[in-house]
Amino acid sequence: MDYIIAIDPGPVFSAYVVWDGNEVISKGILENPKLLKFLIERRNSCQMVIEEVRSYGMPVGITVFDTVWWSGRFCQAWGEQFFRVPRLQVKQYLCHDSRAKDSNIRQALIDRFGKPGTKKAPNLKYGEDGSKEGKLVKDMWSALALAVTFWDQKKARGKV
């Protein structure tokens, strides 16, 4: 496994990160039909992991159902083997606490990989070309957290 594509799905837009175990190769937030095309073009070129939507007894609205629908479309487009990892597993792996929030997960990633880069000093979370468009933002952090969790757990089982 040279790299993985990790997806944080949403009802209209979804974030993705392509991760090689050391750095972000590609990242973005795309409209779901565009991400679907992106996945079809890269089908079976690596492994895909997607955040699994789970219910914990709270009522949900149409956006959750739309997210689940798109998750299924992404998995179908990918074809062969894909993996689903629930958010709770990411929280427990990175923060050792099921109550962790997005800010805690982001901080755990910063603690591990360093502060986000700047235009003058780019790094894996800003874009090697230093462009603002290369900055890791919003749900891309969730996709990175998913990628890191999946990669590390696969590596621990000797699957990388």
Secondary structure by P-SEA (a helix, b strand, c coil): ccbbbbbbccccbbbbbbcccccccbbbbccaaaaaaaaaaacccbbbbcbbbbbccccccaaaaaaaaaaaaaaaaaccbbbbbcaaaaaaaacccccccaaaaaaaaaaaccccccccccccccccccccccccccaaaaaaaaaaaaaaaaaaaccc
